[in-house]
Amino acid sequence: MDFSEFIADRLSETSSIAGRNFGKVSWSLKNDYNQVLTETDQEIGQFIIQKIKQTYPDHSIIDEEAGIIKHHGDEVCGTL
């Protein structure tokens, strides 16, 4: 699967998660009160990480919340 197809498919799936949670704001603050992290942010982030691992198992992942998920391959994927 090429990257553009992967991204288009994930955007469609994550928009469903966002739509399902629209209006249900449940959030947690990090140490910085200017940073808000919602449960929907976390759910979407974990969903994307799972899909990257399934589709590109040799890629490392850089995620804003999870940090660096290192694999032995040379490829790197970034999440939202």
Phi, psi and omega per residue, in radians:
M1 nan 2.302 3.110
D2 -1.413 2.835 -3.041
F3 -1.076 -0.694 -3.091
S4 -1.141 -0.662 3.090
E5 -1.181 -0.743 3.110
F6 -1.030 -0.827 -3.117
I7 -1.121 -0.780 3.135
A8 -1.051 -0.754 3.131
D9 -1.137 -0.758 -3.128
R10 -1.175 -0.654 3.097
L11 -1.077 -0.711 3.105
S12 -1.103 -0.776 -3.123
E13 -1.198 -0.726 -3.125
T14 -1.250 -0.491 3.071
S15 -1.155 -0.536 3.069
S16 -1.165 -0.711 3.092
I17 -1.096 -0.821 -3.134
A18 -1.083 -0.746 3.137
G19 -1.128 -0.689 3.127
R20 -1.110 -0.561 -3.091
N21 -1.719 0.034 -3.110
F22 -1.026 2.282 3.123
G23 1.468 -0.077 3.117
K24 -1.900 1.263 -3.073
V25 -1.360 1.987 3.045
S26 -2.283 2.038 -2.986
W27 -2.430 2.854 3.059
S28 -2.320 2.573 3.098
L29 -1.607 2.498 2.962
K30 -1.438 -2.952 3.102
N31 -1.104 -0.442 -3.135
D32 -1.698 2.040 -3.090
Y33 -1.192 -0.105 3.041
N34 -1.548 -0.126 -3.127
Q35 -1.887 2.056 3.114
V36 -1.945 2.310 3.121
L37 -2.153 2.011 -3.135
T38 -1.567 2.816 3.058
E39 -1.109 -0.559 3.087
T40 -1.142 -0.715 3.055
D41 -0.964 -0.822 -3.104
Q42 -1.154 -0.737 3.140
E43 -1.096 -0.786 3.132
I44 -1.146 -0.741 3.123
G45 -1.043 -0.803 3.133
Q46 -1.147 -0.654 3.101
F47 -1.068 -0.825 -3.119
I48 -1.137 -0.742 3.106
I49 -1.023 -0.801 3.134
Q50 -1.029 -0.777 -3.122
K51 -1.168 -0.673 3.083
I52 -1.101 -0.797 3.135
K53 -1.047 -0.686 -3.139
Q54 -1.211 -0.757 -3.027
T55 -1.494 -0.635 -3.085
Y56 -2.245 1.213 -3.007
P57 -1.110 -0.331 -3.132
D58 -1.630 0.024 -3.114
H59 -1.573 2.508 2.942
S60 -1.463 2.765 -3.071
I61 -2.242 2.386 3.009
I62 -1.996 2.055 -3.091
D63 -2.196 2.457 -3.107
E64 -1.003 -0.722 -3.083
E65 -1.608 -0.757 -3.053
A66 -1.438 -0.307 -3.105
G67 1.462 -2.543 -3.103
I68 -1.687 2.193 3.050
I69 -1.903 1.737 -2.962
K70 -1.560 2.329 2.991
H71 -2.134 2.998 -3.043
H72 -1.409 -0.158 3.094
G73 -1.305 2.941 -3.111
D74 -1.572 -0.250 -3.062
E75 -1.405 2.573 3.120
V76 -2.272 2.347 3.041
C77 -2.042 2.450 3.074
G78 -1.879 2.576 3.071
T79 -1.866 -3.134 -3.126
L80 -1.128 nan nan
